[in-house]
Amino acid sequence: MADVAARAGVSHQTVSRVLNDSTFVRPETKERVLEAIVELGYRRNPAARALVTCRSAVVGVVVADLSYFGPSSTVVGIEAAARGARFSTVLASLPDVTADAVGAALERVMAAGAEAVVVIGHHGTGLDLGPGSGYRVPIVVLDGGADGSVLSVGVDQRAGAVLATQHLIDLGHRRIAHLSGPRSWYQARQRRQGWRQTLTRAGLSAPVPLIGDWSASSGYRLGRRLAADDEVTAVFAANDQMAIGLIRALVEAGRRIPEEVSIVGFDDIPEAGFLSPPLTTVRQDFRALGQEAMRMVLSSLTGDDVGSRLVAPQIVVRDSTSSPDRSGSGSG
């Protein structure tokens, strides 16, 4: 920085102001400093800056499984929001979802300089991540349950399931099956509860949910069982990947979609609109989720009072749903 100051003919403090986008630098002075930065190839030393400011501007992200669309898209949303807040991110993925694995991942990102951490869905490991847990940085949990004991932000999973199930009820379906995600996942539990409660409020019985593992292969395997049940006229799949496997199983069994069986997914993956038929699904706004997570991180770092926050999902109606007695094709 001293070399940049000497080349531009300004003080060290002026260079610092330019680097921090201060408005108290004349445009011609700022231009000279920026030219000197380019000529000298200057790069900030984040370690040195952290020592001076006692701030690293690094947020850690701990995530269970990046192979799934939801967690990977959430990481992208957090990274985009972090860049907008002039933060960088350091990532730690989990080999398995246990209290020990989450604790070790937290220590890794804190050792890398993270001054706050976002944990994506720790799935009820029993690990205390609240303010009194002893961790020396704020921890925000995404989609891990807004019970008030931790800083939490997430998509309203139960509300999304209500949207999906109510859409099918409004079309006239009375026997609505559910392909659920794993029992241990918070998101899967919330979607099961939303489906069951919506059926109960409508005076309908809830079949025993079929438990998958989020994969298309599990949707296909369970779909072969559903294909043999003529009473089922609609299925709410807990994610789009399982819905994809379900569609193949039903088509192979000769069941027409949506004329005989309507299908709703969850997530709205980029391919959802290009399936045959295009998939009705519940959209999660992962960018909004990342922005809310960073808002909560920044608020907690400045000592502001922050609480739990839920982001509302929305249903996207396409051609995989229609009335159960419909003879044509297309969305209802």
N, C-alpha and C positions, 0 to 999 in steps of 0.2 A: 504493500500500500504506500510505503514511503517512496518507492521508485515511481509509482504512478503520480504521486503528488509532485515530485521533482520534475517529471516529464511535462506535466500540465501546468506547472508554475503556480500551484495552489497549496493550501495547507492539507495536512493529514485529515483534519476534521471535515474539510470540504469534500474530499474523496469519500469519506464515510457517509456524508449527507447524500451524495449522488447515489451511492450504492443502496441507500435506504429510501430512495425516491423522495427525498425531502423537497418541499416546495420553496424552501428558502435558499435556493441556488439559482443564479441567473442562467438563462438558457445558453448563452455563449460559453459560460464557464462549464456548465454541464456537458456541453458538446466537446470541449477540450479534454475533460476528464475521461469521457467515454472513448474518445480517440486514443488517448494514452493507454487505457485498459486493453483495447484491441491490439495496439502496437506491441505492448509488452506481454500480451497473453496472460494477463492477470486473472487468477481465480481465487475466490475466497477460500480461506482455510476454516472449515466448519468447526474443527476442534478448538482452534484458537478463538474463534468467535464465541463459542459456547463458554469458554473460560472467562471471557470479558463480560458477557451479558448474563451469564448463568442461565442461558436458554439455548437449547439445541435446535429448536424448530424441527424436531423429528418426532413423528408419531409411529408407534409400533402397531402392527396388525397381526393378530393371532387367529388363524383360520383352520378349520378341521379338514376340509377336503375340497381342493380346488378343481377336482374333476367334475363337480356338479355345477350347473349353470348358475344357481342362486348364489353360492358363496363366491365364485369367481367374478360374477358381475358386481357383487357388493364390493369386492376389493377394488375393482376398476372405478366404481363410484367414489370410494374413499380416497383413492389416489388423485382423482380429478379434483375433488373438494380440497384435499391437502395442498395441491399445487396452487389452487386459487387463494389459499390462505398463506402461501409462501412457506409451506412445510414440505419436508420430504418424508418418505415412508420407509420403514424397515419391516420385512415380512418374516413370520415364522409359521410354518405349517406343522400340523400335528400328525404324528404317525398313528396315533389312536386317541380316542376321546376319553381320557381319564384325568382325574385330579392331578396326578403326578405329571402327565404330559403337558397339561395346560400350565401348571406351575413352572415347569422347566422352560416352556416357550416364553412365558412372561419374563423370566430371568434373562433369556437370550436377548430379547428386544431391549430390555432395560440396560443390559451391558453394552448394547450398541448405541446407547445415548438417548433412547426414547424418553421424552418427558411426559408422555401420556400414551395409553395403549387402548386400542379397540379390539375386543374379543368378539369374533363372529360366532354366535350360537354355541355356548359351551355345554348345552344339552343337559343341564342339571347334573353335573359331575359331583356336586356337593362341595365344591371348592368355594370358599368365601372370597368374593371379589369386591365387597362393599367397602365403605370408607374406613371401617375399623379393622380391616383385614391385615394390616401391617405392610401392605405394598406401599412403596414410597412415591408412587405416581398415581394420578387419576386413571381409573379404568372404566371404560364405557363398554357395555355389553350390547351387541346387536342381536335381535331376535332370540334373546335368552330368557324372556319373561320380565314384564314390567311390574315386579312385586313391591317396588319401593325400597328394597334393601340394597340395590345397586343402581348406578347410573345406567339407564337403559333406553335404547331407541330401536324401533323395529317396525316392520310392516304389520298391520293388524291382521294376523293370520286368520283368526276366527271370523272376522268380518268378511274376509275374502271367501271363506268357505260358505258363509251365509249367502253371499251374492251368487255363488255358483249353484248352490242347492235351490235357492228361491227361484232362480231363472228356470230351472228344470220343472219346479212345481208350477210356476206360472204358465208353462207350456202345456201343462196337463199331465205330467208324469206322476205316478203314484208309487212305483217300485223303483227306487233310486239306490243303486249300489255304490260302494265307495272303495276305491283302491287307495289304501293308506300308505304313508311312508313308515319308516321304522318306529317301533314303539318308543324308543329312547329319545327320539328327536322332539324338541319342543314344538317346532313348526308342524310336525305331523300330528302331535297331540291336539294342538289348537285347531287344525283343519278338521280332524275327526269330530271334535266337540262342536264346531260350528255346523257341520253337516248333520249331526245327530240332533242338536237342539232345534234346527230349522225344520227337520222332519217332524219332531215331536210337537212343535207349535202348530204345524199344519194338520195334526191329527193322524200322521202317517207313521207306520212302524219303520224302524231302522234295521236293515239286515245286518248280520255280523260283518264288520269290515274285513276286507282281505288285505293282509299286511305284506307290502312289498319292500324294496330296498332303494327306491328312487330310480332304478335302472329300467331301460326299455325292455330288457330281458325278463325282469320280474313282472312287468306289465303284460308281456306276451304270455308268460306262464299262467298268471292269474286270469288273464283274458280268455284263455282256453276253457277254464272252468265256468266263467260267466257266459260264454257263448252257448253253453248247454242249458242255461236257465231262461226259458221263454218268458217268465214273468217279469224279468228285469227289462225295462224299456229305456233306462238312462243310467249312466255311470259318471260319478264325479271322481276323477283321478287326481291324486294329491300333487302331481307335477306333470309337466308336459312330456317328459321322457317316458314315464309309465303309460301315459295316454297313447303315445306312438306305438308301443308294444301291444297295447290293448286293441288299437285299430287293426293292426295286422292280424291278430288272433281272430277278431270278429269277421273280418273279410274272408279269411281262409275258411271259416265255418259257414260262409254263405249268408251272414247277417248283414243287412244293408244299413249304412250309416248316412243320414240320421233317421231314415224311414222306420227302421225297426229298433235301433238303439241310438240314443243321443249321447254325446260324450262332451264333458267339460274338463279341461286341464287346469293347471296352475303354474304361473311364472310368465307366460307369453315369451317363450324363446324366439329368436329371430326366424326360425324355420316354421313356426306355428301357422302362419298365414299361407304357407306353401304346401302344406300337407294335403292329402286327398281323402276326405274333404278338408278345407281349411278349418283349423281347430278353434272352437270357442274356448276361451281360457280367462283366467284371472291374472291381470297384469300387476307386477310389482315394480315400483319406480325405484330402481337401485341407485340412480343418481341422486334422487331426493333423499334416500336413506344415507348415502355417503355425506351429503351436505348437512343433514341433521346430526350425524355422528361428529363431524368436525365442529359444528356449532357448539355441541355439548363439550367437546374437548377444549375448545378455546374458552368457553365460559368457566369450566372447572379450573383452568390454569390461571384465570384472573380472579378466582375466588367468588364468582357470581353463584347465586343459588340456582341450581339446575335440577330438573326432575325428569321423570320418564316421559317419553314421547312416542306416539304411534303414528305411522304414515298410512294414510288410507289407500287401499288397493282399488282397482276398478275392473269390471268385467268387460271383455271384448267379445262381442257376439259375432260368430262367423257361421259357416255352413255345417258344422258337426252337430248342431242341435235343431230340433223341430218338434212339433206336436207329435205325440205317439201314434195318432191315427192318420197321420199325413201320408199321402200316396206319392206325392211328388218329391222333389229334391230342393235343397237350398235352406237358408236359415229361417227360423220362425221367430 
